[in-house]
C-alpha cells in the first residue's frame, strides 16, 4: 500500500484538525452547510451522466483562482490537485463509454479532480477509492482520498485539457452544468467566480 511522505502527513494532520474544529462549530450552530451538496445530470439516449459535488460560495472573495505562480494554490488547501468542489471528493458516474479527447473513458464511477494552471486546466478522472467522511489514518495509509487529500496519479484513468474562459458575471456558488448535448456528445462545464472551465466529450462508438 502506498504511504504518503512525512511532510504530506503533517499537512493532512493540520488540515484535518481545522476541519474537525470548523465542523463542530457548524454542527452546533445548525443551519445550512457552508458548501451545500449539489448534483447535475444529463441524459443521452437511455443513459445518464451524473455529477455529485459540494458547492462552495465566494462569500465576497474576489479573484478566487489567483494569478501567476500562486494560481489555484489557495483552492488546493495543501492537496496536490483541486477537488473541484468542496468537502467530499467530487464524483462522476457515466452509463456510457465516453471519449475525452483521444482517450476512452469506460462507463463507470470516477473521482474527479482538476490540476489548475493559469489558462490551462487539466481534468482528471480517477478510479481511486474515496471516503464519505474525513479519516486521517486511512488517508495517511494511502490508496483513498477525502476531497483531494491522499490523491495519487497512480489511479488516473483519463487526463485531458479543459478550455478555460473568462465570464463577465461572477458566479457566486460553484456550479457544474452540461452544454451543447446531443446524441453524439456534449460538454461538461464548471463555473465559479469569473471563470468557466469546459471539457468536451463524445459518445464512444
Order of alpha helices (4+ residues) and beta strands (2+ residues): alpha-beta-beta-alpha-beta-beta-beta-beta-beta-beta-alpha-beta-beta-beta-beta
